[in-house]
Amino acid sequence: MRAFIDTNVVVDLLAHRIHFYEEAAQIFSLASEGYLTAFVSPTTFSTTAYLMERAKKKNIAETLRKFSTLVQIAPMDKATIEQSIAADCQFQDIEDAMQYYSALHAGCECIVTRNQMDFRPSSLPVYSPREFLEYCA
């Protein structure tokens, strides 16, 4: 299965967010074991680094390097950006539209996020981390 993992789930994992870390860790464990192909957008790395810097986390570059071995990077090119801008009225914000169109361009079968309402316009199934783990079980 090709699953697009939203940035908030990545931050849950890498910043060890209380209440959210365990499910995120299970999802990426499935990816490391080859049960799914986890995709993230290129902006996931910059957003995650920024949030981790604000939280005073250490070894951010090394953490992101290790994380990059678990995931595939979904494409984000001019067409993705143009679609995202055009769809702004459907999505809560352009960043969510960019995530969505990256997922589509990567051929993902679903989106995993803690902010399911942000992806209401999605033609792909949108799962919370818990729902996704139940789906994979």
Order of alpha helices (4+ residues) and beta strands (2+ residues): beta-alpha-alpha-beta-alpha-alpha-beta-alpha-alpha-beta-beta-alpha
